[in-house]
Amino acid sequence: MALFLLLLIVAIVLGIIGVVAKGLFYLLVIGVVVLVADLVLLGLRLGRRRRRLPR
C-alpha cells in the first residue's frame, strides 16, 4: 500500500509541475503514465486478494 501511495503522490506532483511550468508538458504525460501504472498495480493486487469461496 505504501508503494501505491508513493506512486500516487509522484504522479500528482509531476502533473502539477507539468501544467504550471511552461515547456514541461512531458512531465504531465509522465505523471499520467505513472498514475495509470499505479492503478493497474492496485487492480492486480486487489484481484489477487479476491478468492472464490468453495461451494
N, C-alpha and C positions, 0 to 999 in steps of 0.2 A: 504494500500500500504506500510505503514511503517513496518508492520509485515512481508510482503513478502521480503522486502529489508534486514531486520534483519536476517531472516532465511537464506537468500542467503549468507550474509556475514559469518554467523556461519558455514554454510556448506563449504564454501571456506576455511576458517581458519582451520577447522577440517581436511579437505582433505589435505591441505598443511602440517600440523603438522604430519598427518598420513603417508605421503610419506617421509618426511625428517627424522623423528625420527625413530631410529631402535626399533623394537618391539612394535610399536604403530599402527600396521596395522588396528586394530579395530577402531581407530579414523577415518581412511579413510572410512571404511564401514559405520560408524555412519554419517559421512559427506554426503555420497551418499544417505543414507536413508533420512536425513533431506532435501537434495536437491529434491528428488523425492516427499516427502511430501509437500514441498513448491510449486512445480509445480502443484501438484494436487489441492492444495488450490487456486492457481491462476486460474486454469481451472474452478474450481467450482464458483469462484467469477465472472469470465468473462461470464460463462454460465448463471448465474442468471441475468446478466445485459441485455443480448440479449432478446428482447421481440419481439414477432411476430406482424407484422403490421396487423391491421384489414382489411379485404377485403370488 
